[in-house]
Amino acid sequence: MIERRAMKRIPINRAARLSFGEIRGTHPCLVRDINALGACISTPYYIFANEFVLSFDGHSGFFICRVVWRKETLCGVSFVLRRRSPKLANDSSAPTNMVRLDRQIVHRGGRL
């Protein structure tokens, strides 16, 4: 099989939760591997949604995901970057929505 990813994925096999806009509550999943651009997710069911929210650690950090491919109960997603309002020039606040994954810190804007 030819590798087509822009960046190598890091295997993490970590439990996470999925949230769908029109479906109430969160749903379990397993993040098999991840990088700054996307992830491979395994679920006990077929994911029909094209976009959803992936969260770790009780929603302390989250990723907005768009499904790129599906195969039975596996799916590959890319992380969607939502445009934020511009920061003030003197704003030195730290990034929010960060998740620690295997000695690396990943947030919605990329790797730190």
C-alpha positions in Angstrom: 0.0 0.0 0.0 1.3 3.5 -0.9 1.5 5.9 2.0 -0.3 9.2 1.0 -0.2 11.1 4.3 1.7 14.3 4.5 2.9 13.5 8.0 3.6 10.3 9.8 1.0 9.3 12.4 1.9 8.4 16.0 0.1 5.3 17.3 -1.6 6.1 20.6 -4.6 3.7 21.0 -6.3 6.1 23.4 -10.0 6.2 24.4 -11.9 9.3 23.4 -15.4 10.6 22.9 -17.3 11.7 19.8 -20.0 14.4 19.8 -22.4 14.9 16.9 -24.3 18.1 16.4 -27.7 16.5 15.9 -27.3 13.6 18.3 -27.5 14.2 22.0 -24.6 13.0 24.3 -21.1 11.7 23.6 -20.1 8.3 22.1 -17.1 6.2 22.8 -14.3 5.6 20.3 -10.6 4.7 20.2 -8.0 6.9 18.5 -5.6 4.5 16.9 -3.1 7.0 15.6 -2.8 10.7 15.3 -0.7 13.6 14.0 -1.2 17.4 13.8 -3.4 17.0 10.6 -5.7 14.1 11.5 -6.3 10.7 13.1 -7.6 7.2 12.6 -10.6 6.4 14.7 -12.2 3.1 15.6 -15.8 2.9 16.9 -18.2 0.0 17.7 -20.5 1.4 15.0 -20.4 2.9 11.5 -20.0 6.7 11.5 -22.5 8.3 9.1 -21.7 12.0 10.0 -19.3 13.9 7.9 -18.2 16.2 10.7 -18.0 15.7 14.5 -16.1 16.8 17.6 -13.4 14.4 19.0 -12.6 15.0 22.7 -10.1 13.6 25.2 -9.9 13.9 29.0 -13.5 14.8 29.7 -13.7 17.6 27.0 -10.6 19.5 28.3 -9.3 19.5 24.7 -11.1 18.8 21.5 -10.7 18.6 17.7 -13.3 19.4 15.1 -13.0 16.5 12.6 -14.0 16.0 8.9 -14.2 12.4 7.7 -11.8 11.7 4.8 -12.4 7.9 4.5 -14.5 5.2 6.0 -14.1 1.4 6.2 -16.6 -0.4 8.3 -16.0 0.8 11.9 -12.8 2.6 11.1 -12.5 6.2 9.7 -9.8 8.6 8.9 -10.3 12.2 9.8 -8.6 15.5 9.1 -8.7 18.2 11.8 -10.7 21.3 10.7 -9.3 24.7 11.8 -12.0 27.1 12.6 -11.2 30.8 12.1 -10.9 32.7 15.3 -11.2 36.5 15.8 -7.7 38.1 15.7 -5.8 38.6 19.0 -4.7 42.0 20.2 -1.0 42.7 19.5 -0.2 42.7 23.2 -2.2 39.6 24.1 0.3 37.0 25.6 -2.3 34.5 26.7 -1.4 30.8 26.3 -3.2 28.6 23.7 -6.3 26.9 24.9 -7.8 23.5 24.2 -4.6 21.7 24.5 -4.3 17.9 24.9 -1.1 16.1 25.9 -0.5 13.0 23.8 2.5 10.8 24.3 5.0 13.5 25.5 3.9 15.8 22.7 1.5 18.7 23.0 -1.1 19.1 20.2 -3.6 21.8 20.0 -6.1 22.9 17.3 -3.5 25.2 15.7 -0.8 22.5 15.4 2.1 21.1 17.4 3.8 23.2 20.1 
